[in-house]
């Protein structure tokens, strides 16, 4: 170090000792900072030596709080900090030295930035470790919701539970007898064809059930009347997947068998169900239809819950929307299950849960129910 600069530093330290009380303990790095400032102000000290001294000083810095880290950032990297002042002095450096000294200044700036960031990260890690509770669940805890089909299925089940219906379940992989033969399907009925049903095996025929009526057969064969059950479950049909159809969907079928059961009983039960599910102003109508396992059979429509029965695009301007099929249990079905049709009678009905859900929540695409798209499913979190 040149003699003049050395003397200037010694004078600075001497003045500091005179002005500062002996009991004063400066924060770590302050004296080094004073030395660095004095060195930078010493005109006869080369810029390379100043940068080297500054690198050593930066490496030696420590911090016990975020305030101390911020103070270091201001000291070295702020607009009026030590390192930006080097760039001012760099302007007067001879051209042949600028490339080397410019690289050194950039190095010390990078060093200071990385060191200060490392001090900040270390403090953050210590604070996190102090407050870490390993018994807590992951945060944020994501709260899910029930699937819209589950919501509607449970609502339907609760309505029929008020009328005394209990739940009956059965296998999804069934045999031909319980799905077709016991339900009065003719041997050449189209539903038995490969293009309509998913067959697992042939001879004997094993298949994925096409309706939950197979559960009704099992109940009738093992239970003595009176019988009052609903049969919820998933069913499968060999159909092209589109916005209006799918190869699997969910059904709820109902069965009531007792003495002197009439079509009027069926009509009143379905009327009560429609008003409970869609509102007290809902109207119903029954249209003649055909099913192999019921006679007489009917399709039930409800007044469109969108236009109130006045006609709109959803109901094709008819004011009515079909929701289920129903009818009186065919005597052949009762007889096949060991129930005397001369003593007992009954009714049955079946509806698609997806169809009802579409009507309640106006989902335009049936595929949304099985795609697990959270953007769609989270819309039902507030539904109870």
ABEGO torsion letter per residue (X at the ends): XBAAAAAAAAAAAAAAAAABBAABBBBBGAAAAAAAAAAAABAABBAAAAAAAAAAAAAABBBABAAAAAAAAAAAABAABAAAAAAAAAAABBAAAAAAAAAAAAAAAAAAAAAAAAAAAAAAAAAAAAABBAABBBOBBBBBBBBAAAAAAAAAAAAAAAAGBBBBBBBABBBAAAAAAAAGBBAABAAABAAABBBABBOBBBBBBABAAAAAAAAAAABBOBBBBBBBEBBBBBBBBBAABBABBBBBBBBBBBBGBBAAAAAAAAAAAAAAAAEAABBBBBBBBBBAABOBBBBBBBBBAAAGGAEBAAAGGAGBBBABBBEBBBAAAAAAAGBBAAABBBBBBBBBAAAAAAAAAGBABAAAAAAGBAAAAAAAAABX
